[in-house]
Amino acid sequence: MEKKDLQYWVNKGQQMVADRQRRIDRAKQWKFDTVATHGLYDLQQSLESNNGSIMEPVYLSTAQAYEDSYHMEAGLSYQMPNWCYSRIANPSTYFLEETAALLEAYGTDLPASCVATASGMAAIRTATEPFLIKDDSLPPMNIVTSAKVYGGTFQQFSVRRGEEQGIDVRWVTNPTDLDEWAEKIDEGTRFVYGEFPSNPSVDIFDIEAVAKLAHANGIPLIVDSTCASPALTRPLAWGADIVVQSATKVMAASGTSVVGLLIAKHDIVSRVGNDEMQADFATWAKFWPFRDNGPGLHAMGAIMTLNDMRTLRPRIAQMSDTALTVSRFLENHPKVDRVFYPGLESYHARDLAKKYMRLADDGRNAYSYMLMVEIKEARDGVNTNTRKFYDGLDMIWRATDLGRVKTVATMNAISTHQQQGEKGRSLASIKPSAVRIAVGVEHRDDIIADLTRGLNRI
Ligand SMILES: Cc1ncc(COP(=O)(O)O)c(C=O)c1O
């Protein structure tokens, strides 16, 4: 019988790595929907470790058992793949991570890795914090970020990084203006950050150009593309280094789980960090800071998300078509001031939207599920009519949520973007009269009927 010493387990680990690569190569041949449906889970794995189940297992276990001390040693020294302890990894989470990495890198030869987190906010923190390490050889640090970001991101940057840590946070108020990004970047900048499209103002930016600018300065571009999803926009293919997703949204569209994903391509650009970090950022993050900080995802949330992700592209296609019809209806309504939606002719960055927002495989333009409407008020800064409209909705849910199969409406100035105050809201262009509509998969006629009901209250 073969002696099971350390070398035995290291060899076994190498076989496991080769096996994983074989599955990745197989999935790389598939179309988007097939990748989303199967990921890396196959018959062999099912028969070997899951009683032939066609669905991926939910591993409700805190820890992995090892066959002997050498097995443990090989695993814990990262000499063989192992999941060890569910704060660090879990076999269920693994299937989600592998599928997400494949989808974000879809259509490219780029190798990419993913680490799943307990929330989108945790993914943003995990993605950005490693670049904010002390380095006395560099000037005082700053970050350059679009001001058009989700309220939680605004708070994480302005309060946690700015006020609490004294990091200079430089806001780009017009993300379509390349000069503004360029002016704000200098020798102290650690990363550039943008949201595509931004929640809730539905602004976008030129990912390819901003990535080039960042790289010319030796720093990475990090993109939150939650509101597009990889079914429409894959920033890594356009040069971004890291993508974060609040998979809570359209990826886990049923609304059962709060989930974050950090997907990074290999060999990222950075002024700080060691070679291991730059070579494979997501795996490095998982092995080191993520392990130490503990923002991991529960196995149940991972499998629920994976299940919803299988139908991401057809769902986005339907939601996008409905959102366009709804946007046109609202734009032509006399009680509406403005509608922001990348599919409208009136959209300020129409060419960029057409360039970056295309349905995977299909190739046609589609503009996702989120739109922002500003209701006509008698005076600027007042939200009387807006409240009448909002409170008049019956089927559409009043909630601070988006990407759901159920349509949800949000008055952002009094909710998601309340804490950032008047000044922060004006930086992010969020008026008191703004209502974000996250279009679901209901029939468009019923959505429009409910919006009409609300508008008739004014
Ligand atoms: C664009 C965007 N990024 C990040 C987040 C934060 O994600 P989570 O709620 O999963 O922490 C949100 C939440 O709404 C979001 O809309």
The ligand as an SDF file (V2000), in Angstrom:
LIG
                    3D

 16 16  0  0  0  0  0  0  0  0999 V2000
  -24.3330   48.8550   -6.4640 C   0  0  0  0  0  0  0  0  0  0  0  0
  -24.3050   48.2380   -5.1020 C   0  0  0  0  0  0  0  0  0  0  0  0
  -23.1500   47.8310   -4.5750 N   0  0  0  0  0  0  0  0  0  0  0  0
  -23.0870   47.2840   -3.3440 C   0  0  0  0  0  0  0  0  0  0  0  0
  -24.2100   47.1350   -2.5660 C   0  0  0  0  0  0  0  0  0  0  0  0
  -24.0930   46.5290   -1.2210 C   0  0  0  0  0  0  0  0  0  0  0  0
  -24.4750   45.1880   -1.2890 O   0  0  0  0  0  0  0  0  0  0  0  0
  -25.0550   44.3370   -0.0690 P   0  0  0  0  0  0  0  0  0  0  0  0
  -26.3770   44.9210    0.2910 O   0  0  0  0  0  0  0  0  0  0  0  0
  -25.1230   42.9590   -0.6380 O   0  0  0  0  0  0  0  0  0  0  0  0
  -24.0730   44.4640    1.0300 O   0  0  0  0  0  0  0  0  0  0  0  0
  -25.4460   47.5310   -3.0700 C   0  0  0  0  0  0  0  0  0  0  0  0
  -26.6530   47.3910   -2.2570 C   0  0  0  0  0  0  0  0  0  0  0  0
  -27.7100   47.8840   -2.5960 O   0  0  0  0  0  0  0  0  0  0  0  0
  -25.4920   48.0930   -4.3770 C   0  0  0  0  0  0  0  0  0  0  0  0
  -26.6370   48.4800   -4.9190 O   0  0  0  0  0  0  0  0  0  0  0  0
  1  2  1  0
  2  3  1  0
  2 15  2  0
  3  4  2  0
  4  5  1  0
  5  6  1  0
  5 12  2  0
  6  7  1  0
  7  8  1  0
  8  9  2  0
  8 10  1  0
  8 11  1  0
 12 13  1  0
 12 15  1  0
 13 14  2  0
 15 16  1  0
M  END
$$$$
